[in-house]
Amino acid sequence: MLREAAARPQGGTIFPYLVNDPQRYGIVKFAENGVPIGIEEKPVAPKSHWAVTGLYFYDNRVLDIARALKTSARGELEIMDINLAYLADGTLTRDHMGRSFAWFDTGTPDFCWMRRSSSAPSSTARA
């Protein structure tokens, strides 16, 4: 999966993971053919259950895209804006993390509790 993403000559690649609570994440929506057609951050009414994980592959254009970013309302440059730039020009691809992968949102109290108690957090789902 990672070799395939690294071998793509252009564009960006995201690695979505199926979750039970999509309103907590950036979510990607797909066309019927599997092509990403929308990304929304922590939606109230999610259009899918596929979370955009923190793993990305980008071509060298990412440097120009990053230079052109404006700070968000939080006063930060947002990685999601880079993904949206690739989505807008039609060069964003995806490789789903399927059943053989486990992804955990490591920036949450649930993850800390999971590490302490050795139980999986409620946000994980199986593809």
C-alpha positions in Angstrom: 0.0 0.0 0.0 2.7 2.5 0.9 4.9 1.5 -2.0 2.0 2.0 -4.4 1.4 5.5 -3.0 5.1 6.4 -3.2 5.3 5.2 -6.8 2.5 7.5 -8.0 4.1 10.1 -10.3 1.8 13.0 -9.2 -0.9 13.9 -6.7 -1.6 13.2 -3.1 -2.8 10.0 -1.4 -4.8 9.7 1.8 -5.4 6.5 3.8 -9.0 6.4 5.0 -10.1 4.1 7.9 -13.7 3.1 8.7 -14.9 4.5 12.0 -18.1 4.2 14.1 -18.1 7.9 15.1 -17.3 9.9 12.0 -18.3 13.3 13.5 -15.0 13.2 15.5 -12.8 13.2 12.4 -12.1 14.6 9.0 -14.3 12.5 6.7 -13.9 11.7 3.1 -16.8 10.9 0.7 -16.3 8.8 -2.4 -18.0 8.6 -5.8 -19.4 5.2 -6.8 -16.1 4.4 -8.5 -14.1 5.1 -5.2 -12.6 8.4 -6.2 -12.6 11.0 -3.4 -15.2 13.7 -4.1 -15.4 15.5 -0.8 -13.7 16.1 2.6 -15.2 17.7 5.6 -13.8 18.3 9.0 -15.8 16.9 12.0 -19.2 17.0 10.3 -22.4 17.2 12.2 -24.1 15.0 9.6 -21.3 12.8 8.1 -21.6 11.7 4.5 -19.5 8.6 5.2 -17.8 6.7 8.0 -14.3 6.9 6.4 -11.9 9.0 8.5 -8.9 10.7 7.0 -6.0 9.3 9.0 -2.8 11.3 9.7 -0.9 9.4 7.0 -0.4 11.2 3.6 1.8 10.9 0.6 2.3 14.0 -1.6 4.2 14.8 -4.8 6.6 17.7 -4.8 3.8 20.2 -5.6 3.0 20.0 -1.9 5.7 22.6 -1.3 4.0 25.2 -3.5 0.6 24.3 -2.0 1.9 24.7 1.5 3.5 28.1 0.7 0.2 29.4 -0.6 -1.9 28.3 2.5 -3.5 30.9 4.7 -3.7 30.4 8.4 -7.0 29.0 9.7 -9.3 30.5 12.3 -7.2 28.7 14.8 -4.2 30.6 13.6 -2.6 27.4 12.1 -1.8 26.0 8.7 -4.1 23.0 8.2 -3.0 19.7 6.6 -6.7 19.3 5.5 -6.3 22.3 3.3 -3.5 20.5 1.5 -5.7 17.5 0.9 -8.5 19.8 -0.3 -6.1 21.4 -2.8 -5.3 18.0 -4.3 -9.0 17.1 -4.2 -9.9 20.4 -6.1 -7.5 19.7 -8.9 -8.5 16.0 -9.2 -5.2 14.4 -8.1 -6.2 13.2 -4.7 -6.3 9.4 -4.5 -7.0 7.0 -1.7 -5.8 3.6 -0.4 -8.2 2.3 2.2 -6.9 0.8 5.4 -8.8 -2.4 5.4 -9.3 -5.3 7.8 -5.6 -6.0 8.2 -4.9 -2.6 9.7 -5.6 -1.1 13.1 -5.7 2.7 13.3 -6.1 4.6 16.6 -6.7 8.3 17.1 -3.7 8.7 19.4 -4.6 12.3 20.3 -7.6 11.5 22.4 -8.3 10.5 26.1 -9.9 7.3 24.7 -6.5 6.3 23.3 -4.7 7.1 26.6 -7.3 5.0 28.4 -7.0 2.2 25.8 -3.2 2.1 26.3 -3.7 1.9 30.1 -6.4 -0.8 30.0 -5.3 -2.6 26.8 -8.8 -2.4 25.2 -9.6 -0.9 21.9 -11.3 2.5 21.8 -14.9 2.7 20.6 -13.9 4.7 17.5 -12.5 1.8 15.6 -14.6 -0.2 13.2 -13.9 -3.0 10.8 -14.0 -2.5 7.0 
